C-alpha cells in the first residue's frame, strides 16, 4: 500500500472541507489558528511559498491550497477594511 497516495487524499479531503466550511462562506468566523495570518502578514508569504512546493508535489492538492489562500486573502481584504 502506498502511503503517499493516502496522505494526498487525506489532504484533499481536509482542504475540500476547509473550502466548503470556511473559504467559500465568509459569514462563518474563522478559528483562532487561522486568524494568526491577519496579525502576522509575513506568514502569508510563507503560505504562498509552501503552496508552490505543494503544487510541485501534487497538482490537485496545490490547486486546492491555492483556492484556500485566495479565499483567505479576499476575506482579509474584506474584513480588515
C-alpha positions as CSV (number, residue, x, y, z in Angstrom):
1,X,0.0,0.0,0.0
2,X,1.4,3.4,-1.0
3,X,1.2,5.8,1.9
4,X,1.8,8.9,-0.2
5,X,-1.5,8.3,-2.1
6,X,-3.3,8.0,1.2
7,X,-1.7,11.2,2.5
8,X,-2.6,13.1,-0.7
9,X,-6.3,12.0,-0.5
10,X,-6.5,12.9,3.2
11,X,-5.1,16.4,2.4
12,X,-7.6,16.7,-0.5
13,X,-10.4,15.9,1.9
14,X,-9.2,18.4,4.6
15,X,-8.7,21.2,2.1
16,X,-12.1,20.5,0.5
17,X,-13.8,20.6,3.9
18,X,-12.0,23.8,4.7
19,X,-13.1,25.4,1.5
20,X,-16.7,24.3,2.0
21,X,-17.0,25.3,5.6
22,X,-14.8,28.5,5.8
23,X,-13.3,29.5,2.5
24,X,-16.5,29.9,0.4
25,X,-18.7,31.2,3.2
26,X,-17.3,34.4,4.6
27,X,-20.2,34.7,7.1
28,X,-18.7,31.9,9.1
29,X,-16.0,33.1,11.5
30,X,-12.6,31.6,11.2
31,X,-10.9,29.6,14.0
32,X,-8.2,31.4,16.1
33,X,-5.4,29.5,14.4
34,X,-6.3,30.9,11.0
35,X,-6.7,34.4,12.4
36,X,-2.9,34.5,13.1
37,X,-2.5,35.4,9.4
38,X,-4.4,38.6,10.0
39,X,-2.0,39.6,12.7
40,X,1.2,38.5,11.0
41,X,1.1,39.2,7.3
42,X,4.6,37.7,6.8
43,X,3.0,34.3,7.4
44,X,1.0,34.8,4.2
45,X,4.3,34.9,2.2
46,X,5.3,31.7,3.9
47,X,2.0,30.0,3.0
48,X,2.4,31.1,-0.7
49,X,5.9,29.6,-0.8
50,X,4.6,26.4,0.8
51,X,1.8,26.4,-1.8
52,X,4.3,26.5,-4.6
53,X,6.2,23.4,-3.3
54,X,2.9,21.6,-2.6
55,X,1.8,22.2,-6.2
56,X,5.1,20.7,-7.4
57,X,4.4,17.7,-5.2
58,X,0.8,17.2,-6.3
59,X,-1.2,19.5,-8.5
60,X,-4.6,18.7,-7.1
61,X,-3.5,19.5,-3.5
62,X,-1.7,22.6,-4.8
63,X,-4.8,23.9,-6.5
64,X,-7.0,23.4,-3.5
65,X,-4.4,25.0,-1.3
66,X,-4.2,27.9,-3.7
67,X,-8.0,28.3,-3.7
68,X,-7.8,28.3,0.1
69,X,-5.1,31.0,0.2
70,X,-7.1,33.2,-2.3
71,X,-10.2,32.9,-0.2
72,X,-8.3,33.8,2.9
73,X,-6.7,36.9,1.1
74,X,-10.2,38.0,-0.1
75,X,-11.5,37.7,3.4
76,X,-8.5,39.6,4.8
77,X,-9.3,42.4,2.3
78,X,-13.0,42.4,3.0
79,X,-12.9,42.3,6.8
80,X,-9.9,44.5,7.5
81,X,-11.3,47.5,5.6
